[in-house]
């Protein structure tokens, strides 16, 4: 799956959400280029290969880009507030709440695909998967 294909796939899933945050479902700066680059880096793609990367795991790639896109949506909506004038009420904060719910679903999907509690973290040279668990036995009866 290449960059244009993942942009189209994420746009099909998040079209209204992206539009509500002033984003287009295109691989262009200020839209999905940055989330796509971030996801490719997480998958271990080197910086010089970002523009031409083609990922075999389309399911994981789409999930990572969707997650990164939702983070960008929340950044863009950070200054959203509700407006009430003359009997009209515009609950713009509902967009934030909906994006937060979508982000939680995206994170759950990543945990399913890549393992809990973390997903792939690339350093640009190779793919790495990090899983860390701590058993502090706070609730244990022993």
N, C-alpha and C positions, 0 to 999 in steps of 0.2 A: 504494500500500500504506500503510495507516495503522498506528498504534501497536499496536492490538490484533492486527492480522493479523501483524505482524512478531514480536510476542511469541509468538503461537501457532506460527509457523514456526520460530523459534529453539527454542522448547520441544520441538517435535517432533524436532529434531535433537540437542538437548543435554539432554533431560529427565532422564536418570539422572545425568549430570554435574552439572547444576544441583542436583538433590536431594541428591547427595552432599556438596555444599557448603552445604546449608541454604537454598537459593534456590528460589523458585517461578517457574514460567514465566508470570508475570503482569506487567502494566505497573503495578506498585505500588512505592512507596518501599522500598528495601532488597532488591528483587528485580531485575526487568529495567528499571525506570524509568530508572535512571542510565545503563546501557549504551545504551538507546534514545536518551536525550538526548544522550549523547556522540556517537553515530553521526550523529544529525541535525545537530549542530554541525559535525561533520566534512564533512557535505554542504552546509554553508553556510546552514542554517536559522537565522533570527534567534531570540534567546531568547524573545521574546514570541510566537513562532509554534510553539514546541516542542510544546505540548499538542494542537494541531490539525493538525500537519503531515501531509501525504499525499505520499509519494514515488513518482515514476513508475518509477524504476529499482529494482524490487523485488529483483532479484538482488544488486545492489550494497548495498542497504540491509540485507538479511538477512546478507550477508557481514560488513558493518561491525558490526552488532549482535552477531553470533556472536563475532567477535573481541573486542569490548569485554566481552561476557559471560564469555568464557574468562579474560580478565584479572581480572575480578571473582572468578571461581571460584578462581583461583590466590591472590588476596589472602585470600580466606576460608579457604583450606587452608594458609596460610603456617605456621601453628603445629601442623600435623599431624605426628604422630610414630608410630613403630611400638611396639606393646605386646606383651610376652610375659609370661604368668603361668601357672604350673602346667601347662606343656605346651601351652597355647594360644598362638597367635601371630596377631596382627592387623597386617597390613602396610598401615597406613593411608597410608604414603608412596606406595603404588602409585597412589592417587588423584591425587597431585601429578604423578607421572610421566605418567600418562595424560592429564591436563589439559595438561601441557607439550607432549606430542605433538600433541594436538588444536589447541593454539594455533599450533604450527608449520605445521600443515595450513591453518589459517585464514589465517595470514599469507601462505602461498603462494597461496591463493585470491585474496587482496587484490592481490597483485602481478600475478596474471594478469588480474584485472578492471580495475585502475586503473593498472598500470605499476609497474615496479621503479625504484628501491628504496622509493619512498614511495607513499602513497595520498592521497586528498583531505584537505585541511586547510582548514576553513572558519573565517572570523573572525566569523561571525554576520551578515555583511552581503551576502556573495556567495560563490559556489563558486569555489574556487581549487584547482588541481592543481599540485603542486610536484614536479619531478624534477630531481635534482642528480646529476651524474656527475663523477668525478675520474679522470683518467688520469695517474698519477704515473710511469709507465714504469719501475717498479722492475725488472720482469722482462724488459724489452726488451733485445735484443741489440745495439742501436745505441749 
